[in-house]
Amino acid sequence: MEKTVLITGCSSGFGKLAAKKFQSEGWNVIATMRSPEKETELNKLDNIFVTALDVTSNESVKKAVSDGLDKFGKIDALVNNAGYGGHSFLEQFTEEQIYAMFETNVFGVMRVCREVLPHMRKQKSGSVINITSMAGYMGLTLTSTYSATKWAVEGLTESMAMEYKPFGINVKAIAPGAFGTNFVASSDNNFEGGDDEIQTASAKIGAHFMTVVQQMQEQSGQVADPQEVADKIYECVTEDMPVHNIVGADAEMLKGMIDSMPRQQFIDTLDEMLLPKD
């Protein structure tokens, strides 16, 4: 019997590439997104069921999972990819923006997991892959809220891996570095929030931050290809992989730094890298 994967956030980026990867490997794919009526590519491929799913809505999650099970009979893997970022100082985000990011990036992951896990327990097998970020390994300037959501999902994943192993369910996290997807365009930046002092500071640091990221990618000598993430997702579902996984030359460089020095030294090094000198 063919295996089936449910993937959230398939309208673009890692989600769409992962849907194509699984389909090309002979899997059935429940490709979910908030606006499936706008999709013009995945719905033309065999064995892909494109359907609506808004991770912030219990009703939407329940319907998508139910419709997917009706279509293919079971769910062997779940990929929690839906999410978005945002850059600003903590006080520049409104309370509504903070809650909204947690609602999608953290509670949305929990919501979909809680709907799918009972089915996996019943069949005594399954894989859950949570897409996080290198911001879930370290705090970065202008990413306090986003980092908080991704640290939460890294911790959630590690705990779930222990909780659900006895049921035959593997739970893993994948933390990409900086990749060229629509993620940046969909980020919720708010450099204009707050008073004049903090607006000036965030704009200046933000410009320097992006320059450093570009330099890191150039120094790595590799072009960041989002397909690497899609391939890693498939690998984590089909092979014996660790709970925590990183993808991208810049991510590997940063993880190497984290592992090679005391944490405070690493934080001080980031300060030197990411904060403008004048």
C-alpha positions as CSV (number, residue, x, y, z in Angstrom):
1,M,0.0,0.0,0.0
2,E,1.3,3.4,-0.9
3,K,2.4,5.7,1.9
4,T,0.8,9.1,2.6
5,V,2.3,12.3,3.9
6,L,0.5,15.4,5.0
7,I,2.4,18.7,4.6
8,T,1.4,22.1,5.8
9,G,2.4,25.3,4.1
10,C,2.6,23.9,0.5
11,S,1.8,27.1,-1.4
12,S,5.5,27.9,-1.8
13,G,9.1,27.3,-0.6
14,F,10.0,24.2,1.4
15,G,6.4,22.9,1.5
16,K,5.9,22.9,-2.2
17,L,9.3,21.4,-2.9
18,A,8.7,18.7,-0.2
19,A,5.3,17.9,-1.8
20,K,7.0,17.4,-5.2
21,K,9.8,15.3,-3.6
22,F,7.4,12.9,-1.9
23,Q,5.2,12.6,-5.0
24,S,8.3,11.8,-7.2
25,E,9.2,9.0,-4.7
26,G,5.8,7.4,-5.1
27,W,4.0,8.8,-2.0
28,N,0.5,10.1,-1.8
29,V,0.6,13.7,-0.7
30,I,-2.0,15.7,1.2
31,A,-0.7,19.2,0.2
32,T,-2.3,21.8,2.5
33,M,-2.4,25.6,2.3
34,R,-4.6,28.4,3.3
35,S,-5.7,29.3,-0.2
36,P,-5.8,26.1,-2.4
37,E,-7.8,27.9,-5.0
38,K,-4.7,29.8,-6.0
39,E,-2.6,26.7,-6.5
40,T,-1.8,26.0,-10.2
41,E,1.0,23.4,-10.0
42,L,0.6,20.8,-7.4
43,N,-3.0,20.0,-8.3
44,K,-1.9,18.9,-11.7
45,L,0.3,16.1,-10.3
46,D,-0.8,12.5,-9.7
47,N,-1.5,11.4,-6.2
48,I,-1.4,14.9,-4.7
49,F,-4.5,16.1,-2.9
50,V,-4.5,19.8,-2.5
51,T,-6.8,21.0,0.3
52,A,-7.3,24.0,2.6
53,L,-5.7,24.1,6.0
54,D,-5.2,27.0,8.3
55,V,-3.1,25.9,11.3
56,T,-4.7,28.6,13.5
57,S,-8.2,27.1,13.2
58,N,-9.1,23.9,15.0
59,E,-12.0,23.3,12.5
60,S,-9.8,23.8,9.5
61,V,-7.2,21.3,10.9
62,K,-9.8,18.7,11.7
63,K,-11.4,19.0,8.2
64,A,-8.1,18.8,6.4
65,V,-7.0,15.7,8.3
66,S,-10.4,14.1,7.9
67,D,-10.6,14.8,4.1
68,G,-7.0,13.5,3.7
69,L,-7.9,10.3,5.5
70,D,-11.0,9.9,3.3
71,K,-8.9,10.4,0.2
72,F,-5.9,8.1,1.0
73,G,-6.9,6.0,4.0
74,K,-4.1,6.8,6.4
75,I,-1.3,9.3,7.2
76,D,2.2,7.8,7.5
77,A,4.1,11.1,7.9
78,L,3.3,14.7,9.0
79,V,5.5,17.6,8.0
80,N,4.8,20.8,10.0
81,N,6.2,23.4,7.6
82,A,3.7,26.3,7.9
83,G,5.2,29.3,9.6
84,Y,6.5,32.8,9.1
85,G,9.2,35.1,10.5
86,G,9.5,38.6,11.6
87,H,12.3,41.1,12.5
88,S,12.2,43.9,15.0
89,F,13.1,44.7,18.6
90,L,10.7,43.0,21.1
91,E,8.9,46.3,21.9
92,Q,8.3,47.2,18.3
93,F,5.9,44.3,17.7
94,T,2.4,44.8,18.9
95,E,0.9,42.3,21.3
96,E,-1.3,41.1,18.5
97,Q,1.7,40.5,16.3
98,I,3.4,38.5,19.0
99,Y,0.4,36.3,19.7
100,A,-0.2,35.8,16.0
101,M,3.3,34.5,15.4
102,F,3.0,32.1,18.3
103,E,-0.4,31.0,17.1
104,T,1.0,29.9,13.7
105,N,4.6,28.8,14.6
106,V,3.9,27.0,17.9
107,F,0.3,26.4,18.6
108,G,-0.4,25.6,14.9
109,V,2.2,22.9,15.1
110,M,0.7,21.5,18.3
111,R,-2.8,21.7,16.8
112,V,-2.0,19.6,13.7
113,C,0.1,17.1,15.7
114,R,-2.7,16.6,18.2
115,E,-5.1,15.8,15.3
116,V,-2.8,13.4,13.5
117,L,-1.1,11.6,16.3
118,P,-4.2,9.4,17.4
119,H,-4.3,8.0,13.8
120,M,-0.5,7.2,13.9
121,R,-0.9,5.6,17.4
122,K,-3.7,3.4,16.0
123,Q,-1.5,2.1,13.2
124,K,1.5,1.9,15.5
125,S,3.8,3.8,13.2
126,G,4.4,7.3,11.8
127,S,6.8,10.2,11.4
128,V,6.4,13.8,12.5
129,I,8.8,16.4,11.1
130,N,8.8,19.9,12.5
131,I,10.5,22.6,10.4
132,T,12.2,25.1,12.7
133,S,15.2,27.4,12.1
134,M,18.7,28.1,13.2
135,A,16.9,30.8,15.2
136,G,15.8,27.9,17.3
137,Y,19.4,27.2,18.3
138,M,20.5,30.8,19.1
139,G,19.1,34.2,19.9
140,L,19.8,36.8,17.2
141,T,19.3,40.5,17.3
142,L,15.9,41.6,15.9
143,T,14.6,38.0,16.1
144,S,13.5,37.8,19.7
145,T,9.9,36.8,19.1
146,Y,10.7,34.6,16.1
147,S,13.5,32.9,18.0
148,A,11.2,32.3,20.9
149,T,8.7,30.4,18.7
150,K,11.4,28.3,17.1
151,W,13.1,27.4,20.4
152,A,9.7,26.3,21.6
153,V,9.3,24.0,18.7
154,E,12.8,22.5,19.1
155,G,11.9,21.7,22.7
156,L,8.5,20.4,21.8
157,T,10.1,18.1,19.2
158,E,12.7,16.7,21.6
159,S,10.0,15.9,24.2
160,M,7.6,14.4,21.7
161,A,10.4,12.2,20.3
162,M,10.6,10.6,23.8
163,E,6.9,10.6,24.4
164,Y,5.9,8.9,21.1
165,K,8.8,6.5,20.6
166,P,6.9,3.7,22.5
167,F,4.1,4.1,20.0
168,G,6.4,3.6,17.0
169,I,6.3,7.2,16.0
170,N,9.5,9.1,15.1
171,V,9.6,12.8,15.8
172,K,12.3,15.0,14.3
173,A,13.2,18.7,13.8
174,I,14.9,20.3,10.8
175,A,16.5,23.7,11.2
176,P,17.3,25.4,7.9
177,G,19.8,28.3,7.6
178,A,19.1,31.2,5.3
179,F,17.5,29.9,2.0
180,G,16.1,31.8,-1.0
181,T,12.3,31.1,-0.6
182,N,9.3,33.4,-0.2
183,F,9.9,33.2,3.6
184,V,11.6,36.6,3.8
185,A,8.9,38.3,1.7
186,S,6.3,36.9,4.0
187,S,8.1,37.9,7.2
188,D,6.3,40.3,9.5
189,N,8.9,43.0,10.0
190,N,8.1,46.1,12.0
191,F,11.1,48.4,12.0
192,E,8.7,51.4,12.1
193,G,7.2,50.4,15.5
194,G,8.2,52.2,18.7
195,D,9.8,55.6,19.3
196,D,12.3,57.4,17.1
197,E,15.4,56.0,18.9
198,I,14.4,52.3,18.5
199,Q,13.2,52.8,14.9
200,T,16.6,54.3,14.0
201,A,18.5,51.5,15.8
202,S,16.5,48.6,14.3
203,A,16.8,50.0,10.7
204,K,20.5,50.3,11.1
205,I,21.0,46.9,12.7
206,G,18.7,45.3,10.2
207,A,20.7,46.5,7.2
208,H,23.9,45.4,8.8
209,F,22.4,42.0,9.7
210,M,21.4,41.3,6.1
211,T,24.9,42.2,4.9
212,V,26.4,39.8,7.4
213,V,24.1,36.9,6.3
214,Q,25.0,37.5,2.6
215,Q,28.7,37.5,3.5
216,M,28.3,34.3,5.4
217,Q,26.7,32.7,2.4
218,E,29.4,33.9,0.1
219,Q,32.2,32.7,2.4
220,S,30.6,29.2,2.5
221,G,31.2,29.0,-1.2
222,Q,27.8,27.4,-1.8
223,V,24.6,28.7,-3.2
224,A,21.7,28.0,-0.8
225,D,19.3,25.6,-2.6
226,P,15.9,25.1,-0.9
227,Q,15.7,21.7,-2.5
228,E,18.3,20.6,0.2
229,V,15.6,21.1,2.8
230,A,13.0,19.1,0.9
231,D,15.5,16.3,0.5
232,K,16.3,16.4,4.2
233,I,12.6,16.2,5.1
234,Y,12.3,13.1,2.9
235,E,15.5,11.6,4.5
236,C,14.2,12.2,8.0
237,V,11.0,10.3,7.2
238,T,12.5,7.4,5.4
239,E,15.9,6.9,7.2
240,D,17.2,6.6,10.7
241,M,18.1,10.3,11.5
242,P,18.8,12.2,14.8
243,V,16.0,14.2,16.5
244,H,17.7,17.5,15.6
245,N,18.9,18.2,12.1
246,I,20.3,21.3,10.4
247,V,20.5,22.2,6.7
248,G,22.6,24.7,4.9
249,A,26.3,25.7,4.8
250,D,25.7,28.8,7.0
251,A,23.7,26.7,9.5
252,E,26.5,24.1,9.6
253,M,29.0,26.9,10.2
254,L,27.0,28.4,13.0
255,K,26.4,25.0,14.6
256,G,30.1,24.3,14.5
257,M,30.7,27.6,16.3
258,I,28.1,26.7,19.0
259,D,29.8,23.3,19.6
260,S,33.3,24.6,19.7
261,M,33.2,27.3,22.4
262,P,31.5,28.2,25.7
263,R,28.0,29.6,25.1
264,Q,28.9,33.1,26.4
265,Q,31.8,33.2,24.0
266,F,29.5,32.3,21.2
267,I,27.1,35.1,22.2
268,D,30.0,37.6,22.3
269,T,31.1,36.5,18.9
270,L,27.6,37.0,17.5
271,D,27.6,40.5,19.0
272,E,30.8,41.3,17.1
273,M,29.4,39.9,13.9
274,L,25.9,41.3,13.9
275,L,26.1,44.7,15.7
276,P,27.3,47.7,13.6
277,K,30.6,49.1,14.8
278,D,29.4,52.7,14.7
